[in-house]
Amino acid sequence: MAFTGVSPGSYNFDANVPGYMKNSGTVSVTAGSTADLSITLQVQPTGGIKLTVLDSGGKSIVGASVSSTSAPSGQAALSGVSGSDGSITFTDVAVGSYTLQASMTGYVANTVTATVTSGSTTSSSITLQITGGVGTPSGGVPGYPYEVIAAGAIIGVFVLLLLRRRQ
């Protein structure tokens, strides 16, 4: 790239191309002369993330949505869906720390942090709890799943029927 009609002085230039590490350079221009500047860009070091989404019993969850909620500067957001083995792999991602969130209908969303190093794939897993299970704030009586509440109601009706027969 060439600039013409530049006034004498010192100029700073930044070069930033996706997939490369940002670099800069300075050039001094004097009256009546041509100044050259060469800026070398190095390929951005990358790695990968393999995330497996599991339920509380350790079984794979197929079709869970996975997305990054934080990533290194310059890295585009990551998103996808867990496959038939419950995992999703992101390749050629920038080195650094990521926060990933997994969600699925019927489950409480959860997050995990993964750190990517150059040339390797970081493996991690994330566990999703079923909505409405023990200790989840989805309604009913806190701390009791709906099945226990229903069983208690059935036993209560049965006891009332027995007491009525005795009278």
C-alpha positions, 0 to 999 in steps of 0.5 A, a space after each residue: 500500500 502506498 501513500 502519496 502527498 504525506 507531510 514530513 513526520 513520524 507515523 504509526 501503523 497497525 496491521 490486524 488481519 483475522 487469523 493473525 496476531 496484531 502487529 504495528 510499526 513506525 516510519 519517519 517521513 522526510 521532505 522529498 523522500 520515500 519511506 518504506 515500512 514492512 510489518 510482519 504478521 504471525 499466524 494466531 496460535 490456535 487450539 480446540 475445545 471438546 465439550 461433552 454435555 451430560 445429565 446428572 446420571 452421567 448419560 450424554 445429552 444429545 441436541 443441547 445448545 452450547 455457546 460461549 459467553 466469554 472468549 479471548 479478544 478477537 475470537 468470534 462467539 462459539 455456538 453449536 449443538 451437542 451430537 449423538 455422543 453428547 459432545 461438540 468440538 470447536 476447532 481453530 479457536 484462539 488461545 485463551 480462556 472461554 466460558 461456555 454455557 449449555 442448555 436444553 429444554 427440560 434442564 437447568 442451564 449450566 456453564 463451564 470454563 475451558 482454557 485453550 492452549 496452542 496446538 491442543 484440544 482441551 476436553 471438558 464436560 458439563 452436567 445439566 440438572 433436570 428442571 423440577 428435580 430435587 432442590 430446583 426452584 421450578 414450583 411445587 414444594 421446595 426440595 421435593 420432586 413432583 413424583 413424591 408429592 403425587 405419591 403422598 397425595 395418593 397415599 393421603 386419599 387411600 388413608 382417608 378412604 380407609 378411615 371412612 370405612 371404619 366409621 
